[in-house]
């Protein structure tokens, strides 16, 4: 009698429990695969987005570098122009002094006479 109970329990396990566990295991495997696919897609999308952002940053950086180079060139040109103007003003000032000083000295001498 004890033997028949064991056989009955064993039959229930084999006929009902094992197929249910196998079914659940299959479902869990499918779910795991589904989740992994989702993670892989998210990971791929994230990598794609990071790559796009990096490319945009590099392009932006290159563009700003071009702008900075243009501004630097303009500043150099402007500084050169200012130096040239300062040199011309200095020359003009010297010429005015050279011309006016003798005239002023003569004027003072004439006033003193």
Residue frames as qw, qx, qy, qz and C-alpha x, y, z in Angstrom:
[[0.000, 0.885, 0.465, 0.000, 0.00, 0.00, 0.00],
 [0.314, -0.790, 0.129, 0.511, 2.80, 2.35, 0.83],
 [0.429, -0.114, 0.626, 0.641, 4.41, 1.43, -2.46],
 [0.240, 0.617, 0.660, 0.354, 1.26, 2.28, -4.42],
 [0.124, -0.938, -0.215, 0.243, 1.06, 5.73, -2.75],
 [0.379, -0.568, 0.390, 0.618, 4.65, 6.39, -3.77],
 [0.363, 0.180, 0.718, 0.566, 3.90, 5.30, -7.31],
 [0.102, 0.822, 0.552, 0.093, 0.79, 7.47, -7.39],
 [0.221, -0.884, 0.020, 0.411, 2.73, 10.50, -6.12],
 [0.422, -0.317, 0.566, 0.633, 5.50, 9.79, -8.59],
 [0.314, 0.473, 0.712, 0.414, 2.96, 9.58, -11.43],
 [0.005, -0.931, -0.348, 0.112, 1.39, 12.92, -10.38],
 [0.320, -0.723, 0.270, 0.550, 4.82, 14.54, -10.33],
 [0.393, -0.076, 0.694, 0.598, 5.71, 13.09, -13.73],
 [0.215, 0.562, 0.724, 0.337, 2.34, 13.85, -15.33],
 [0.058, -0.922, -0.367, -0.107, 1.49, 17.25, -13.86],
 [0.407, -0.847, 0.067, 0.336, 4.28, 18.95, -11.95],
 [0.569, -0.236, 0.462, 0.638, 7.19, 18.31, -14.31],
 [0.347, 0.542, 0.532, 0.550, 5.34, 19.54, -17.43],
 [0.141, -0.954, -0.260, -0.044, 4.21, 22.64, -15.50],
 [0.508, -0.700, 0.216, 0.453, 7.76, 23.32, -14.34],
 [0.543, 0.057, 0.536, 0.644, 9.10, 22.76, -17.85],
 [0.184, 0.778, 0.479, 0.363, 6.48, 25.15, -19.23],
 [0.289, -0.944, -0.069, 0.140, 7.37, 27.79, -16.64],
 [0.597, -0.427, 0.369, 0.570, 11.07, 27.27, -17.38],
 [0.452, 0.382, 0.547, 0.593, 10.42, 27.76, -21.11],
 [0.008, -0.917, -0.341, -0.205, 8.39, 30.89, -20.39],
 [0.462, -0.816, 0.101, 0.332, 11.15, 32.23, -18.14],
 [0.593, -0.124, 0.470, 0.642, 13.75, 31.54, -20.84],
 [0.289, 0.641, 0.506, 0.500, 11.59, 33.33, -23.41],
 [0.225, -0.954, -0.198, 0.001, 11.11, 36.25, -21.00],
 [0.580, -0.581, 0.250, 0.513, 14.85, 36.39, -20.34],
 [0.505, 0.195, 0.522, 0.659, 15.52, 36.45, -24.10],
 [0.083, 0.837, 0.434, 0.322, 12.90, 39.17, -24.54],
 [0.384, -0.898, -0.022, 0.211, 14.45, 41.27, -21.77],
 [0.607, -0.331, 0.385, 0.611, 17.95, 40.72, -23.17],
 [0.394, 0.492, 0.519, 0.578, 16.74, 41.81, -26.62],
 [0.108, -0.944, -0.280, -0.140, 15.20, 44.91, -25.04],
 [0.517, -0.747, 0.157, 0.387, 18.42, 45.70, -23.17],
 [0.600, -0.009, 0.476, 0.643, 20.45, 45.13, -26.34],
 [0.241, 0.724, 0.453, 0.462, 18.20, 47.51, -28.27],
 [0.289, -0.950, -0.108, 0.041, 18.41, 50.14, -25.53],
 [0.629, -0.506, 0.301, 0.508, 22.18, 49.69, -25.37],
 [0.519, 0.280, 0.501, 0.634, 22.51, 50.02, -29.16],
 [0.055, 0.873, 0.360, 0.325, 20.27, 53.11, -29.18],
 [0.457, -0.860, 0.024, 0.228, 22.23, 54.63, -26.31],
 [0.630, -0.256, 0.396, 0.617, 25.54, 53.98, -28.08],
 [0.371, 0.551, 0.494, 0.561, 24.12, 55.49, -31.27],
 [0.146, -0.951, -0.240, -0.133, 22.94, 58.56, -29.37],
 [0.566, -0.693, 0.176, 0.410, 26.29, 58.97, -27.63],
 [0.588, 0.062, 0.469, 0.656, 28.06, 58.68, -30.98],
 [0.196, 0.758, 0.431, 0.448, 25.76, 61.30, -32.52],
 [0.331, -0.937, -0.090, 0.073, 26.29, 63.67, -29.59],
 [0.637, -0.454, 0.304, 0.544, 30.06, 63.19, -29.81],
 [0.486, 0.345, 0.486, 0.639, 30.00, 63.91, -33.55],
 [0.001, 0.897, 0.329, 0.296, 27.91, 67.04, -33.01],
 [0.493, -0.827, 0.054, 0.265, 30.25, 68.20, -30.26],
 [0.633, -0.174, 0.400, 0.640, 33.27, 67.63, -32.50],
 [0.322, 0.594, 0.468, 0.570, 31.61, 69.53, -35.35],
 [0.218, -0.945, -0.222, -0.102, 30.61, 72.33, -33.00],
 [0.610, -0.630, 0.181, 0.445, 34.11, 72.45, -31.56],
 [0.561, 0.118, 0.449, 0.685, 35.62, 72.59, -35.06],
 [0.126, 0.792, 0.417, 0.429, 33.17, 75.33, -36.03],
 [0.382, -0.917, -0.071, 0.093, 34.00, 77.35, -32.92],
 [0.660, -0.370, 0.293, 0.585, 37.70, 76.84, -33.58],
 [0.421, 0.450, 0.445, 0.649, 37.22, 78.22, -37.10],
 [0.118, -0.917, -0.283, -0.257, 35.35, 81.20, -35.64],
 [0.576, -0.752, 0.077, 0.313, 38.08, 81.74, -33.05],
 [0.638, -0.039, 0.372, 0.673, 40.72, 81.58, -35.76],
 [0.233, 0.689, 0.401, 0.557, 38.83, 84.18, -37.82],
 [0.331, -0.931, -0.142, -0.063, 38.45, 86.45, -34.77],
 [0.686, -0.509, 0.193, 0.483, 42.14, 85.99, -33.93],
 [0.539, 0.261, 0.396, 0.696, 43.12, 86.92, -37.49],
 [0.016, 0.846, 0.320, 0.426, 40.88, 90.01, -37.41],
 [0.520, -0.839, -0.030, 0.157, 42.36, 91.02, -34.03],
 [0.685, -0.221, 0.288, 0.631, 45.87, 90.63, -35.43],
 [0.350, 0.533, 0.401, 0.659, 44.93, 92.74, -38.46],
 [0.219, -0.913, -0.249, -0.239, 43.31, 95.38, -36.23],
 [0.640, -0.669, 0.074, 0.369, 46.31, 95.43, -33.87],
 [0.607, 0.053, 0.347, 0.713, 48.64, 95.86, -36.83],
 [0.138, 0.730, 0.380, 0.552, 46.48, 98.67, -38.15],
 [0.419, -0.897, -0.139, -0.008, 46.49, 100.37, -34.74],
 [0.686, -0.424, 0.190, 0.560, 50.29, 100.05, -34.52],
 [0.458, 0.354, 0.389, 0.717, 50.62, 101.58, -38.01],
 [0.096, -0.867, -0.313, -0.377, 48.29, 104.44, -37.03],
 [0.581, -0.778, -0.022, 0.237, 50.24, 105.03, -33.81],
 [0.655, -0.143, 0.284, 0.686, 53.51, 105.12, -35.76],
 [0.265, 0.586, 0.388, 0.660, 52.06, 107.61, -38.27],
 [0.315, -0.908, -0.230, -0.155, 50.75, 109.79, -35.42],
 [0.674, -0.570, 0.097, 0.461, 54.18, 109.69, -33.80],
 [0.537, 0.163, 0.358, 0.747, 55.83, 110.71, -37.11],
 [0.030, 0.778, 0.374, 0.504, 53.26, 113.47, -37.59],
 [0.500, -0.848, -0.143, 0.105, 53.83, 114.70, -34.03],
 [0.661, -0.334, 0.204, 0.640, 57.61, 114.81, -34.60],
 [0.375, 0.403, 0.409, 0.728, 57.18, 116.67, -37.90],
 [0.180, -0.879, -0.323, -0.301, 54.79, 119.16, -36.29],
 [0.601, -0.730, -0.012, 0.326, 57.25, 119.67, -33.43],
 [0.616, -0.082, 0.306, 0.721, 60.16, 120.10, -35.83],
 [0.202, 0.574, 0.415, 0.677, 58.18, 122.61, -37.85],
 [0.305, -0.864, -0.310, -0.255, 56.51, 124.50, -35.03],
 [0.676, -0.560, -0.130, 0.461, 59.40, 124.77, -32.54],
 [0.454, 0.005, 0.163, 0.876, 61.57, 126.99, -34.72],
 [0.060, -0.612, -0.408, -0.675, 58.54, 129.07, -35.63],
 [0.536, -0.775, -0.335, -0.029, 57.54, 129.43, -31.98],
 [0.645, -0.374, -0.048, 0.665, 61.12, 130.32, -31.02],
 [0.277, 0.267, 0.272, 0.882, 61.19, 132.99, -33.70],
 [0.276, -0.726, -0.435, -0.456, 57.82, 134.28, -32.53],
 [0.626, -0.686, -0.252, 0.272, 59.07, 134.51, -28.93],
 [0.554, -0.144, 0.087, 0.815, 62.21, 136.29, -30.07],
 [0.080, 0.482, 0.366, 0.792, 60.17, 138.75, -32.08],
 [0.440, -0.781, -0.396, -0.201, 57.93, 139.37, -29.09],
 [0.657, -0.547, -0.138, 0.499, 60.95, 140.02, -26.89],
 [0.461, 0.109, 0.195, 0.859, 62.45, 142.53, -29.32]]
